Amino acid sequence: MAMERVMVTVPPDLLAAVDAAARRLGRKRSHVMRQALQDWLDRQRQQQFEALLMTHKEQEH
């Protein structure tokens, strides 16, 4: 999979938490951050889908 480099500014405590998770999981920082971003995007899509379902259900009644 092709990857792009990006620069992200995060507070020191968040970076420390990411680094601790990466060490605990035996992963690289970039892997943990990619996974966190993917999880966030997945949750956003799920929330949008659920909102669409609720709108559809409300229109049926």
Backbone hydrogen bonds, N-H to C=O, Kabsch-Sander energy under -0.5 kcal/mol:
donor,donor_aa,acceptor,acceptor_aa,energy
8,V,6,V,-0.5
10,V,8,V,-0.6
14,L,11,P,-0.5
15,L,11,P,-2.2
16,A,12,P,-2.4
17,A,13,D,-1.8
18,V,14,L,-2.4
19,D,15,L,-2.8
20,A,16,A,-2.3
21,A,17,A,-2.3
22,A,18,V,-2.6
23,R,19,D,-2.4
24,R,20,A,-2.5
25,L,21,A,-2.4
26,G,22,A,-1.1
27,R,22,A,-2.5
32,V,28,K,-1.9
33,M,29,R,-2.5
34,R,30,S,-2.5
35,Q,31,H,-2.6
36,A,32,V,-2.3
37,L,33,M,-2.3
38,Q,34,R,-2.6
39,D,35,Q,-2.7
40,W,36,A,-2.2
41,L,37,L,-2.6
42,D,38,Q,-2.5
43,R,39,D,-2.3
44,Q,40,W,-2.3
45,R,41,L,-2.4
46,Q,42,D,-2.3
47,Q,43,R,-2.6
48,Q,44,Q,-2.4
49,F,45,R,-2.5
50,E,46,Q,-2.7
51,A,47,Q,-2.3
52,L,48,Q,-2.2
53,L,49,F,-2.4
54,M,50,E,-2.4
55,T,51,A,-2.3
56,H,52,L,-2.4
57,K,53,L,-2.8
58,E,54,M,-2.5
59,Q,55,T,-1.8
60,E,56,H,-1.2
61,H,57,K,-0.9
